[in-house]
Structure formats: structure tokens, C-alpha cells
Amino acid sequence: MSNLFYYPTTYRTQFQYISMFPPVKFPFKGITCMVSVLTVAYGRTDRQTCSEGKPSGQLANTACSQGHCIDVCSWLRCNGKKVCEVDKEIFSDPCPDTYKYTQTTYTCLPAHHVVACELSTAELICDSGQTIALIGAFYGRADRTTCVYGVPDKKFNNITCFIPTANQVVTERCDGESRCTVPANNTLFEDPCPGTAKYLELAYTCECKQRFLQCGFSLLEFSLLI
């Protein structure tokens, strides 16, 4: 079965990170598998999951869930990334006396992956006859390892920094173009965390302009979908 249809499910207790890893690289030069979140739930919907060693009182409420989890974990944090780790602190507590867990399902899409440190420029390029289709865009900081060379420690400690409109900004600028540049700066994107060194992370595919499939990558993509 193709990785395009592999939907891993992760379970994490309320004290753990959510980690999403594409299983393998896509076997073509310049293409790799990127995370695309399908569902996210935080709370408790049964008495069995993550219940070992917990008192019954902490498992009784099975109607506990936080809304808008998919928004937090998808475009804002994970979509278009090779690896995604999300701390439970990004969720509010829907039921304080209940022991909760996070359940996610995600797939992996073949895509181009681009990272541009703050004040540099990301370049998205498709072959002749193809156009850019954005999968995900992130501007801010979600880890302590990306774009840290020569940066003082205090400037990458905030890892819950992002702008929720990044996907919209890049989509409006690049979708449908064969080539596009996106500056990673606070002029194009509002500054979500002054004093923090930020970066721009993008994932995109190249699609054929014509409906009959001439482009090699799009032909392959179509063959996986049928």
C-alpha cells in the first residue's frame, strides 16, 4: 500500500508530546513525505485509553473534549512539516478533574519542503507546465533547532510562536504560479513574537496546468489517487 494512504494514529497522555513522523521518504529526487493532519482530539471519550494505574474517578467523564483541536495541530503547527511535536500546553483544559489524552490521525503527502530563516527568502519552483499548490505554511518558531546558528539562546527559547495567517498569506502569493519567492520577514507576516528569531517553513506540490496529465510528478500523484 502506498504511504499516501497510510493513516497512522498516535495516542499520548496529557503529560506527553504528540509526535508525527512520515514513515519514509518519497522515492523521487526533491520530493519527501510531509505531515497532513486528518483528525485531532484532546480529552477523554472512553474509559480504557491511557487508563492504567489511574483512579476510576479520573476516567468517568467520557464526554470531555476540546474544540478546534484540528486548527491548532494542522495549519498552525504541523501540516507541511517533516516532523511535528506538539506540547499539551497549546490546548486548554476541557475537564480539569479528568485524566486526558490526545488522539491524532495523519497521512503523509509527497511534497517539496523549504525552510527560510528570518530575513532570508524562500523560493518555490515548479517545472514548465506546472503550478504551485501549497500544502502548509508556518512562520514563527516551534523548536529550538531550526535556524539557530549564531543566534543568542534567549532568541529561540519561545517555541509556541506562530502567526495563524501564514497559510493564507503564502497561498494568495504563490498558488497557481510556476515560480514564487516569499520573504521571511515581519513586513509580509506580522511579528507574532518580538525578540524571538523566527523562520518560514513551507511545503508544496507542483500540479499540471492541463487536465490531461503530461507532467511526470502529477501523473504519478494521480496514479496513486485512483
Secondary structure, DSSP 8 states (H G I E B T S, - for coil): --GGG---EEEEETTS-EEE--SS--SBTTBEEEEEEEEEEEEES-SSTT-TT--GGGT----EE-TTHHHHHIIIIITT-SSEEE-GGGS--S-TTS--EEEEEEEEEEEEEEEEETTSEEEEE--TTEEEEEEEEEEEE--SSTT-TT--GGGS---SEE-TTHHHHHHHHHTT-SEEEEE-STTTS--SSTTS--EEEEEEEEEESSSS--SHHHHHHHHHH-
